[in-house]
Amino acid sequence: MTFARILIAAALLLTASPSFAAKKPLASGERIDVNRASVVELMRLPGVGRKRAEAIAAKRDRTSFRRLEDLLSVKGISARWLDKQRPHLSVGSAVPAASARGAKPHP
């Protein structure tokens, strides 16, 4: 009975927190749109953990990214990091702040 409880608790923990679950690797040629991606999607980028993904999302919530170089204004992101990530990134049109958080936009 104890083993079953441990197994269930482990399964719940993995499904409750995507950061603990295995990252789904990017497909060849797949790009992440930094203006639309969720924190979990940003974490799929090589070498990006929750802290950096949350920093990108927080900056985006204040001001949308117009070009990839705008990511350099995020604390902890360097030009070297951006050069490594460039093949995996894209900058699409901005998402209204209400939509980005899951709220319904005003009519």
C-alpha positions as CSV (number, residue, x, y, z in Angstrom):
1,M,0.0,0.0,0.0
2,T,2.8,2.4,0.8
3,F,4.5,1.9,-2.6
4,A,1.2,2.6,-4.4
5,R,0.8,5.9,-2.5
6,I,4.4,6.9,-3.4
7,L,3.8,6.0,-7.0
8,I,0.6,8.0,-7.1
9,A,2.2,11.0,-5.4
10,A,5.1,11.0,-7.9
11,A,2.7,10.8,-10.8
12,L,0.6,13.8,-9.4
13,L,3.8,15.8,-8.9
14,L,5.0,15.3,-12.4
15,T,1.6,16.2,-14.0
16,A,1.0,19.2,-11.6
17,S,4.3,20.9,-12.4
18,P,5.5,20.8,-16.0
19,S,8.9,22.1,-14.9
20,F,9.5,18.7,-13.2
21,A,8.4,16.7,-16.2
22,A,10.7,16.0,-19.1
23,K,11.0,18.8,-21.6
24,K,9.6,18.1,-25.0
25,P,12.5,18.8,-27.3
26,L,12.1,21.2,-30.2
27,A,11.5,19.6,-33.6
28,S,14.0,20.3,-36.4
29,G,13.3,23.8,-37.6
30,E,10.7,24.5,-34.9
31,R,10.6,28.0,-33.6
32,I,9.2,29.5,-30.4
33,D,7.4,32.8,-30.7
34,V,8.6,34.9,-27.8
35,N,5.5,37.1,-27.9
36,R,3.1,34.3,-27.7
37,A,4.8,31.4,-25.9
38,S,3.8,30.3,-22.4
39,V,6.5,29.9,-19.7
40,V,6.4,26.1,-20.2
41,E,6.8,26.6,-24.0
42,L,9.8,28.9,-23.4
43,M,11.3,26.3,-21.2
44,R,11.5,24.0,-24.2
45,L,14.4,26.1,-25.5
46,P,17.8,24.6,-24.9
47,G,19.3,25.8,-21.6
48,V,16.1,27.7,-20.5
49,G,14.8,27.0,-17.1
50,R,11.7,28.4,-15.3
51,K,13.5,31.5,-14.0
52,R,14.7,32.7,-17.4
53,A,11.4,31.8,-19.0
54,E,9.5,33.7,-16.4
55,A,11.8,36.7,-16.9
56,I,11.1,36.7,-20.6
57,A,7.3,36.4,-20.0
58,A,7.4,39.2,-17.4
59,K,9.3,41.6,-19.8
60,R,6.9,40.7,-22.6
61,D,3.9,41.5,-20.4
62,R,5.2,45.0,-20.0
63,T,6.4,45.6,-23.6
64,S,6.1,43.3,-26.6
65,F,9.3,42.3,-28.4
66,R,9.6,43.8,-31.8
67,R,12.8,42.0,-32.8
68,L,14.9,39.3,-31.2
69,E,17.5,41.8,-30.1
70,D,14.9,43.2,-27.7
71,L,15.5,40.1,-25.6
72,L,18.8,41.6,-24.5
73,S,16.8,43.9,-22.2
74,V,15.8,40.8,-20.1
75,K,18.0,40.3,-17.1
76,G,20.3,37.3,-17.6
77,I,20.2,37.3,-21.4
78,S,23.4,38.0,-23.2
79,A,24.3,38.5,-26.8
80,R,26.0,35.1,-26.7
81,W,22.9,33.4,-25.4
82,L,20.8,35.1,-28.0
83,D,23.1,34.0,-30.8
84,K,22.8,30.4,-29.7
85,Q,19.0,30.6,-29.4
86,R,18.4,32.6,-32.6
87,P,17.6,29.5,-34.8
88,H,14.9,28.5,-32.3
89,L,13.2,31.9,-31.8
90,S,10.8,34.1,-33.7
91,V,9.0,37.3,-32.9
92,G,5.4,37.4,-34.0
93,S,2.8,40.1,-33.5
94,A,2.2,41.1,-30.0
95,V,-0.6,39.6,-28.0
96,P,-2.9,41.9,-26.0
97,A,-2.1,41.7,-22.3
98,A,-5.6,40.4,-21.4
99,S,-5.3,37.6,-23.9
100,A,-1.8,36.6,-22.8
101,R,-3.1,35.9,-19.3
102,G,-6.1,33.9,-20.4
103,A,-8.7,36.7,-19.8
104,K,-11.2,37.6,-22.4
105,P,-10.4,40.8,-24.4
106,H,-12.8,43.7,-24.2
107,P,-15.3,43.8,-27.1
